[in-house]
Amino acid sequence: MKIVAICGAGIGSSGILKVNAERVLQRLGLTATVVAADIASVQRVAADAQVILTSQEFVEAIGPTRADVVVVENYFDTDELSRKIEAAIG
């Protein structure tokens, strides 16, 4: 499974989201590759992703995708992230 965390520049908030998603996955006993990326490269980086994690402001810019786009309100709230990742991967 591949999860892509998206933000504007691909460094700051997507990096935080990546680290917290990895923590959540470990806690849930799930294995996935988590990648941080910028919005400009989303089509290339997320072409084979099952889940895209982002904030509401970038949803429209993601464009058409087969991935489940998950809007995260608080990147530091691992409980929120856990619920949303579990829901996205079923």
All heavy atoms as an XYZ file, in Angstrom:
657
protein
N       0.839     -1.166      0.000
C       0.000      0.000      0.000
C       0.890      1.237      0.000
O       1.934      1.255      0.627
C      -0.886      0.004      1.248
C      -1.728      1.229      1.340
S      -2.734      1.400      2.831
C      -2.857     -0.215      3.462
N       0.427      2.260     -0.707
C       1.158      3.517     -0.765
C       0.238      4.648     -0.336
O      -0.885      4.773     -0.817
C       1.682      3.776     -2.181
C       2.500      5.055     -2.306
C       3.063      5.198     -3.712
C       3.878      6.449     -3.882
N       4.367      6.592     -5.264
N       0.754      5.468      0.573
C       0.043      6.646      1.061
C       0.911      7.853      0.739
O       2.120      7.836      0.996
C      -0.211      6.555      2.574
C      -1.091      5.346      2.885
C      -0.821      7.848      3.095
C      -1.278      5.076      4.366
N       0.308      8.889      0.177
C       1.042     10.107     -0.158
C       0.480     11.268      0.658
O      -0.729     11.489      0.666
C       0.952     10.417     -1.670
C       1.692     11.704     -1.993
C       1.510      9.271     -2.493
N       1.362     11.980      1.347
C       0.993     13.177      2.105
C       1.348     14.383      1.242
O       2.483     14.518      0.794
C       1.744     13.217      3.423
N       0.377     15.236      0.986
C       0.550     16.358      0.069
C       0.440     17.698      0.803
O      -0.461     17.900      1.622
C      -0.549     16.324     -1.026
C      -0.470     15.037     -1.833
C      -0.473     17.544     -1.930
C       0.744     14.904     -2.692
N       1.349     18.610      0.461
C       1.226     20.002      0.899
C       1.743     20.897     -0.215
O       2.085     20.411     -1.294
C       1.974     20.242      2.217
S       3.758     20.302      2.086
N       1.812     22.168      0.025
C       2.204     23.112     -1.014
C       3.614     22.926     -1.527
O       3.855     22.894     -2.725
N       4.582     22.791     -0.624
C       5.984     22.688     -1.031
C       6.555     21.282     -0.893
O       7.627     20.999     -1.402
C       6.827     23.655     -0.211
N       5.868     20.405     -0.191
C       6.349     19.035     -0.046
C       7.414     18.853      1.016
O       8.066     17.821      1.067
N       7.565     19.840      1.882
C       8.616     19.758      2.894
C       8.037     19.809      4.306
O       8.222     18.891      5.084
C       9.626     20.921      2.745
C      10.162     20.996      1.326
C      10.775     20.756      3.718
C      10.915     22.265      1.036
N       7.317     20.864      4.624
C       6.857     21.116      5.982
C       5.707     20.262      6.453
O       5.893     19.224      7.089
N       4.505     20.694      6.120
C       3.330     20.008      6.662
C       3.180     18.595      6.120
O       2.727     17.693      6.832
C       2.056     20.821      6.451
O       1.885     21.148      5.101
N       3.588     18.333      4.897
C       3.499     16.964      4.386
C       4.501     16.058      5.109
O       4.240     14.877      5.323
C       3.715     16.904      2.872
O       5.020     17.281      2.527
N       5.636     16.619      5.505
C       6.612     15.853      6.278
C       6.077     15.483      7.644
O       6.254     14.355      8.116
N       5.407     16.424      8.288
C       4.778     16.165      9.589
C       3.698     15.107      9.436
O       3.605     14.162     10.226
C       4.185     17.468     10.165
C       5.304     18.443     10.531
C       3.284     17.182     11.365
C       4.835     19.855     10.777
N       2.893     15.256      8.416
C       1.809     14.302      8.161
C       2.369     12.912      7.862
O       1.840     11.899      8.314
C       0.950     14.808      7.014
C      -0.387     14.121      6.785
C      -1.215     14.048      8.050
C      -1.145     14.836      5.690
N       3.457     12.846      7.121
C       4.109     11.572      6.799
C       4.553     10.855      8.068
O       4.271      9.678      8.275
C       5.304     11.806      5.881
C       6.130     10.560      5.589
C       7.396     10.930      4.834
C       8.259      9.764      4.450
N       8.756      8.970      5.537
N       5.272     11.570      8.933
C       5.782     10.977     10.174
C       4.631     10.497     11.053
O       4.662      9.387     11.588
C       6.674     11.989     10.934
C       6.987     11.504     12.336
C       7.956     12.236     10.166
N       3.591     11.307     11.182
C       2.457     10.914     12.021
C       1.669      9.764     11.404
O       1.179      8.889     12.114
C       1.564     12.108     12.325
C       2.201     13.014     13.358
O       3.020     12.588     14.162
N       1.849     14.284     13.332
N       1.572      9.717     10.090
C       0.899      8.593      9.432
C       1.683      7.306      9.661
O       1.096      6.248      9.918
C       0.745      8.866      7.935
N       3.003      7.376      9.599
C       3.830      6.193      9.864
C       3.635      5.708     11.295
O       3.556      4.499     11.539
C       5.304      6.499      9.588
C       5.604      6.674      8.115
C       6.989      7.209      7.818
O       7.596      7.883      8.689
O       7.457      6.972      6.698
N       3.545      6.629     12.238
C       3.293      6.259     13.644
C       1.945      5.572     13.795
O       1.814      4.568     14.487
C       3.342      7.496     14.538
C       4.716      8.038     14.738
C       4.691      9.231     15.658
N       6.031      9.778     15.777
C       6.301     11.036     16.038
N       5.315     11.901     16.230
N       7.544     11.448     16.120
N       0.940      6.136     13.146
C      -0.406      5.567     13.212
C      -0.429      4.172     12.596
O      -1.004      3.241     13.161
C      -1.431      6.503     12.529
C      -2.730      5.789     12.233
C      -1.665      7.745     13.382
N       0.188      4.015     11.441
C       0.223      2.712     10.778
C       0.902      1.671     11.665
O       0.424      0.543     11.780
C       0.944      2.816      9.439
C       0.193      3.559      8.346
C       1.135      3.905      7.200
C      -0.990      2.752      7.856
N       1.993      2.054     12.296
C       2.699      1.134     13.186
C       1.803      0.738     14.359
O       1.717     -0.433     14.719
C       3.989      1.773     13.699
C       4.822      0.838     14.551
C       6.129      1.476     14.974
O       6.224      2.692     15.132
N       7.151      0.653     15.156
N       1.116      1.710     14.928
C       0.211      1.451     16.044
C      -0.939      0.537     15.632
O      -1.398     -0.291     16.419
C      -0.328      2.783     16.570
C      -0.937      2.706     17.935
C      -1.225      4.051     18.508
N      -1.904      4.923     17.563
C      -2.112      6.205     17.760
N      -1.703      6.785     18.854
N      -2.738      6.920     16.866
N      -1.394      0.674     14.389
C      -2.482     -0.158     13.870
C      -1.997     -1.519     13.370
O      -2.801     -2.370     13.006
C      -3.206      0.568     12.734
C      -3.959      1.838     13.092
C      -4.458      2.540     11.829
C      -5.123      1.528     14.029
N      -0.666     -1.701     13.324
C      -0.115     -2.954     12.829
C      -0.220     -3.099     11.320
O      -0.277     -4.207     10.797
N      -0.228     -1.966     10.611
C      -0.348     -1.973      9.154
C       0.973     -1.557      8.509
O       1.747     -0.800      9.090
C      -1.451     -1.009      8.716
C      -2.846     -1.304      9.263
C      -3.789     -0.162      8.942
C      -3.358     -2.614      8.697
N       1.203     -2.049      7.315
C       2.412     -1.719      6.578
C       2.046     -0.935      5.327
O       1.157     -1.343      4.579
C       3.158     -3.005      6.163
O       3.433     -3.765      7.335
C       4.448     -2.665      5.458
N       2.739      0.171      5.125
C       2.528      0.981      3.928
C       3.757      1.844      3.701
O       4.482      2.169      4.638
C       1.294      1.866      4.076
N       3.969      2.210      2.460
C       4.987      3.186      2.122
C       4.317      4.544      2.190
O       3.286      4.759      1.554
C       5.517      2.942      0.692
O       6.076      1.638      0.632
C       6.552      3.978      0.313
N       4.889      5.455      2.976
C       4.326      6.797      3.108
C       5.337      7.780      2.517
O       6.502      7.775      2.880
C       4.015      7.149      4.572
C       3.335      8.513      4.649
C       3.152      6.071      5.226
N       4.856      8.603      1.592
C       5.707      9.547      0.867
C       5.169     10.961      1.053
O       3.955     11.170      0.971
C       5.704      9.200     -0.646
C       6.540     10.183     -1.428
C       6.180      7.782     -0.871
N       6.053     11.917      1.297
C       5.676     13.328      1.347
C       5.964     13.948     -0.015
O       7.003     13.674     -0.618
C       6.461     14.052      2.434
N       5.038     14.761     -0.505
C       5.209     15.373     -1.827
C       4.536     16.742     -1.876
O       3.688     17.054     -1.051
C       4.621     14.464     -2.901
N       4.918     17.502     -2.883
C       4.282     18.807     -3.096
C       3.117     18.655     -4.068
O       3.019     17.668     -4.792
C       5.292     19.830     -3.615
C       5.823     19.484     -4.991
O       5.882     18.290     -5.330
O       6.184     20.422     -5.720
N       2.263     19.622     -4.070
C       1.049     19.568     -4.884
C       1.372     19.537     -6.379
O       0.646     18.922     -7.163
C       0.079     20.720     -4.537
C      -1.304     20.463     -5.113
C       0.626     22.066     -4.958
C      -2.018     19.265     -4.537
N       2.477     20.140     -6.794
C       2.833     20.167     -8.214
C       3.174     18.776     -8.756
O       3.010     18.512     -9.935
C       4.000     21.119     -8.446
N       3.637     17.889     -7.896
C       4.032     16.553     -8.345
C       3.023     15.472     -7.979
O       3.301     14.289     -8.144
C       5.406     16.195     -7.776
O       5.347     16.117     -6.366
N       1.857     15.862     -7.520
C       0.887     14.880     -7.025
C       0.482     13.849     -8.070
O       0.367     12.669     -7.765
C      -0.358     15.559     -6.409
C      -1.189     16.264     -7.456
C      -1.212     14.543     -5.664
N       0.276     14.251     -9.302
C      -0.158     13.302    -10.324
C       0.892     12.217    -10.560
O       0.559     11.051    -10.735
C      -0.490     14.020    -11.637
C      -1.729     14.884    -11.551
C      -2.984     14.090    -11.232
O      -3.187     12.988    -11.735
N      -3.837     14.643    -10.400
N       2.141     12.592    -10.555
C       3.230     11.628    -10.772
C       3.463     10.770     -9.528
O       3.513      9.548     -9.603
C       4.513     12.377    -11.144
C       5.716     11.481    -11.352
C       6.968     12.275    -11.704
N       7.254     13.405    -10.826
C       7.820     13.293     -9.617
N       8.143     12.121     -9.134
N       8.063     14.378     -8.902
N       3.590     11.403     -8.383
C       3.924     10.694     -7.150
C       2.775      9.806     -6.674
O       3.000      8.704     -6.174
C       4.321     11.701     -6.041
C       4.559     11.004     -4.722
C       5.553     12.478     -6.459
N       1.546     10.269     -6.844
C       0.395      9.538     -6.321
C      -0.296      8.660     -7.360
O      -1.362      8.117     -7.095
C      -0.607     10.516     -5.723
N       0.307      8.472     -8.517
C      -0.328      7.678     -9.574
C      -0.649      6.258     -9.126
O      -1.653      5.679     -9.541
C       0.567      7.648    -10.814
N       0.170      5.688     -8.244
C      -0.049      4.325     -7.768
C      -0.427      4.273     -6.285
O      -0.345      3.223     -5.645
C       1.186      3.465     -8.017
C       2.428      4.002     -7.339
O       2.434      5.180     -6.902
O       3.416      3.244     -7.236
N      -0.844      5.409     -5.748
C      -1.204      5.477     -4.324
C      -2.639      5.009     -4.092
O      -3.503      5.184     -4.946
C      -1.043      6.904     -3.812
N      -2.854      4.430     -2.930
C      -4.197      4.045     -2.527
C      -4.865      5.159     -1.717
O      -6.075      5.291     -1.710
C      -4.177      2.756     -1.684
C      -3.900      1.509     -2.493
C      -2.453      1.421     -2.969
O      -1.531      1.720     -2.228
N      -2.272      1.036     -4.223
N      -4.042      5.962     -1.019
C      -4.557      7.027     -0.164
C      -3.706      8.274     -0.351
O      -2.482      8.194     -0.431
C      -4.534      6.601      1.331
C      -5.018      7.727      2.234
C      -5.356      5.341      1.559
N      -4.379      9.428     -0.404
C      -3.703     10.721     -0.403
C      -4.190     11.476      0.826
O      -5.396     11.646      1.017
C      -4.019     11.540     -1.669
C      -3.515     10.814     -2.918
C      -3.405     12.935     -1.570
C      -3.936     11.469     -4.224
N      -3.249     11.904      1.666
C      -3.563     12.687      2.856
C      -3.234     14.141      2.570
O      -2.139     14.444      2.077
C      -2.724     12.208      4.049
C      -2.828     10.743      4.432
C      -1.797     10.402      5.511
C      -4.233     10.419      4.919
N      -4.160     15.051      2.877
C      -3.920     16.462      2.605
C      -4.858     17.332      3.428
O      -5.707     16.826      4.149
C      -4.089     16.751      1.094
O      -3.574     18.056      0.818
C      -5.519     16.625      0.637
N      -4.711     18.640      3.274
C      -5.647     19.578      3.893
C      -6.705     19.962      2.856
O      -6.528     19.742      1.654
C      -4.907     20.828      4.379
O      -4.324     21.501      3.295
N      -7.783     20.561      3.327
C      -8.894     20.932      2.449
C      -8.453     21.840      1.304
O      -8.941     21.729      0.188
C     -10.000     21.606      3.265
C     -11.239     21.949      2.467
C     -11.924     20.720      1.893
O     -12.157     19.755      2.611
N     -12.232     20.731      0.615
N      -7.492     22.713      1.559
C      -7.077     23.691      0.550
C      -6.467     23.076     -0.707
O      -6.441     23.706     -1.759
C      -6.114     24.706      1.151
C      -4.766     24.132      1.520
C      -3.855     25.146      2.177
O      -3.559     26.184      1.551
O      -3.446     24.878      3.309
N      -5.999     21.831     -0.640
C      -5.344     21.208     -1.793
C      -6.199     20.167     -2.511
O      -5.771     19.619     -3.526
C      -4.018     20.573     -1.381
C      -3.016     21.578     -0.894
C      -2.568     21.546      0.411
C      -2.534     22.576     -1.731
C      -1.651     22.478      0.872
C      -1.623     23.508     -1.280
C      -1.182     23.466      0.034
N      -7.386     19.904     -2.023
C      -8.225     18.848     -2.601
C      -8.498     19.088     -4.086
O      -8.322     18.185     -4.903
C      -9.538     18.684     -1.812
C     -10.494     17.755     -2.526
C      -9.246     18.168     -0.411
N      -8.922     20.273     -4.451
C      -9.230     20.557     -5.861
C      -8.000     20.449     -6.746
O      -8.078     19.984     -7.884
C      -9.846     21.947     -6.002
C     -11.301     21.994     -5.604
C     -11.925     23.337     -5.924
O     -11.632     23.894     -6.996
O     -12.714     23.811     -5.085
N      -6.844     20.853     -6.238
C      -5.609     20.834     -7.029
C      -5.117     19.410     -7.297
O      -4.347     19.202     -8.233
C      -4.525     21.633     -6.319
N      -5.551     18.449     -6.520
C      -5.131     17.059     -6.724
C      -5.637     16.539     -8.056
O      -4.937     15.834     -8.763
C      -5.595     16.161     -5.559
C      -4.830     16.544     -4.296
C      -5.415     14.685     -5.891
C      -5.345     15.894     -3.035
N      -6.836     16.925     -8.427
C      -7.396     16.495     -9.701
C      -7.882     15.056     -9.664
O      -8.000     14.451     -8.604
N      -8.133     14.481    -10.835
C      -8.661     13.119    -10.894
C      -7.640     12.110    -10.372
O      -6.457     12.183    -10.699
C      -8.949     12.879    -12.373
C      -8.431     14.054    -13.112
C      -7.977     15.079    -12.148
N      -8.114     11.199     -9.549
C      -7.240     10.182     -8.965
C      -8.057      8.957     -8.573
O      -9.240      9.074     -8.285
C      -6.488     10.725     -7.734
O      -5.662      9.692     -7.208
C      -7.433     11.203     -6.650
N      -7.415      7.822     -8.571
C      -8.050      6.592     -8.094
C      -7.879      6.428     -6.593
O      -8.517      5.589     -5.978
C      -7.449      5.390     -8.800
C      -7.782      5.344    -10.265
C      -7.243      4.108    -10.890
N      -7.529      4.142    -12.324
C      -6.942      3.393    -13.198
N      -6.035      2.520    -12.813
N      -7.249      3.477    -14.469
N      -6.994      7.230     -6.020
C      -6.720      7.152     -4.588
C      -7.872      7.739     -3.785
O      -8.620      8.591     -4.269
C      -5.432      7.899     -4.260
N      -7.992      7.276     -2.563
C      -8.954      7.834     -1.629
C      -8.323      9.093     -1.036
O      -7.284      9.015     -0.385
C      -9.260      6.802     -0.536
C     -10.439      7.189      0.331
O     -11.039      8.258      0.104
O     -10.764      6.404      1.235
N      -8.913     10.258     -1.298
C      -8.384     11.522     -0.793
C      -8.958     11.767      0.603
O     -10.168     11.837      0.782
C      -8.716     12.698     -1.730
C      -8.208     14.014     -1.152
C      -8.138     12.449     -3.120
N      -8.058     11.865      1.576
C      -8.448     12.028      2.975
C      -8.031     13.418      3.434
O      -6.849     13.760      3.397
C      -7.783     10.948      3.862
C      -8.089     11.186      5.327
C      -8.220      9.563      3.416
N      -9.008     14.214      3.863
C      -8.741     15.552      4.374
C      -8.460     15.451      5.868
O      -9.282     14.942      6.630
C      -9.930     16.502      4.112
C      -9.696     17.850      4.762
C     -10.157     16.645      2.616
N      -7.307     15.939      6.270
C      -6.903     15.920      7.671
C      -6.988     17.342      8.211
O      -6.390     18.261      7.647
C      -5.468     15.361      7.811
C      -5.046     15.339      9.269
C      -5.378     13.965      7.196
N      -7.733     17.499      9.272
C      -7.926     18.828      9.878
C      -6.725     19.229     10.737
O      -6.275     20.356     10.682
C      -9.186     18.837     10.750
C     -10.459     18.465     10.022
C     -10.835     19.444      8.937
O     -10.616     20.657      9.116
O     -11.346     18.998      7.896
N      -6.243     18.305     11.565
C      -5.144     18.597     12.490
C      -4.038     17.564     12.278
O      -4.184     16.416     12.681
C      -5.658     18.563     13.930
C      -4.587     18.888     14.944
O      -3.398     18.885     14.660
N      -5.015     19.171     16.166
N      -2.942     17.975     11.691
C      -1.850     17.054     11.346
C      -1.187     16.435     12.577
O      -0.490     15.441     12.468
C      -0.793     17.772     10.526
C      -1.195     18.072      9.104
C      -2.501     17.920      8.652
C      -0.261     18.524      8.194
C      -2.860     18.199      7.341
C      -0.601     18.806      6.883
C      -1.900     18.639      6.468
O      -2.239     18.908      5.163
N      -1.387     17.034     13.736
C      -0.777     16.526     14.969
C      -1.709     15.614     15.756
O      -1.289     15.004     16.731
C      -0.328     17.692     15.859
C       0.763     18.511     15.227
C       0.470     19.700     14.598
C       2.076     18.071     15.248
C       1.472     20.462     14.001
C       3.084     18.822     14.655
C       2.780     20.017     14.036
N      -2.966     15.514     15.353
C      -3.955     14.687     16.053
C      -3.901     13.264     15.504
O      -4.534     12.935     14.510
C      -5.347     15.290     15.870
C      -6.423     14.565     16.645
O      -6.151     13.473     17.201
O      -7.557     15.084     16.699
N      -3.132     12.411     16.172
C      -2.973     11.044     15.678
C      -4.259     10.229     15.827
O      -4.442      9.263     15.099
C      -1.796     10.323     16.360
O      -1.967     10.356     17.776
C      -0.464     10.960     15.966
N      -5.141     10.613     16.730
C      -6.427      9.921     16.836
C      -7.280     10.186     15.589
O      -7.880      9.277     15.033
C      -7.187     10.339     18.099
C      -6.541      9.826     19.372
O      -5.868      8.763     19.313
O      -6.685     10.475     20.420
N      -7.328     11.444     15.158
C      -8.050     11.784     13.930
C      -7.439     11.048     12.737
O      -8.150     10.444     11.929
C      -7.997     13.291     13.658
C      -8.600     13.675     12.319
C      -8.257     15.079     11.831
O      -7.517     15.807     12.521
O      -8.737     15.442     10.740
N      -6.134     11.085     12.656
C      -5.429     10.437     11.558
C      -5.676      8.927     11.559
O      -5.924      8.331     10.517
C      -3.939     10.748     11.656
C      -3.076     10.521     10.438
C      -3.646     11.194      9.202
C      -1.669     10.996     10.708
N      -5.674      8.337     12.717
C      -5.931      6.900     12.844
C      -7.325      6.545     12.343
O      -7.496      5.609     11.553
C      -5.768      6.478     14.307
O      -5.979      5.105     14.455
N      -8.322      7.295     12.779
C      -9.704      7.050     12.335
C      -9.830      7.171     10.823
O     -10.460      6.343     10.165
C     -10.671      8.034     12.998
C     -10.975      7.774     14.438
C     -12.116      8.654     14.946
N     -11.957     10.072     14.616
C     -11.286     10.946     15.362
N     -10.677     10.566     16.455
N     -11.228     12.216     14.988
N      -9.221      8.210     10.274
C      -9.367      8.471      8.846
C      -8.579      7.475      7.990
O      -9.062      7.084      6.933
C      -8.997      9.918      8.539
C     -10.025     10.880      9.119
C      -9.758     12.311      8.787
C     -10.904     13.187      9.286
N     -10.713     14.593      8.942
N      -7.420      7.085      8.433
C      -6.658      6.079      7.690
C      -7.382      4.732      7.722
O      -7.513      4.061      6.702
C      -5.212      5.954      8.215
C      -4.397      7.184      7.801
C      -4.543      4.670      7.700
C      -2.997      7.227      8.367
N      -7.871      4.346      8.895
C      -8.620      3.089      9.015
C      -9.834      3.087      8.101
O     -10.118      2.090      7.414
C      -9.060      2.846     10.457
C      -8.008      2.223     11.319
C      -8.566      1.800     12.646
O      -9.017      2.689     13.407
O      -8.539      0.594     12.942
N     -10.550      4.198      8.061
C     -11.737      4.299      7.202
C     -11.358      4.209      5.720
O     -12.062      3.594      4.926
C     -12.482      5.601      7.484
N     -10.231      4.824      5.357
C      -9.814      4.845      3.950
C      -9.342      3.487      3.458
O      -9.592      3.132      2.304
C      -8.698      5.877      3.761
N      -8.698      2.722      4.308
C      -8.157      1.442      3.850
C      -9.062      0.272      4.200
O      -8.778     -0.859      3.815
C      -6.725      1.200      4.376
C      -6.689      1.154      5.894
C      -5.777      2.234      3.826
C      -5.325      0.850      6.445
N     -10.149      0.581      4.900
C     -11.163     -0.426      5.171
C     -10.729     -1.457      6.136
O     -11.087     -2.555      6.230
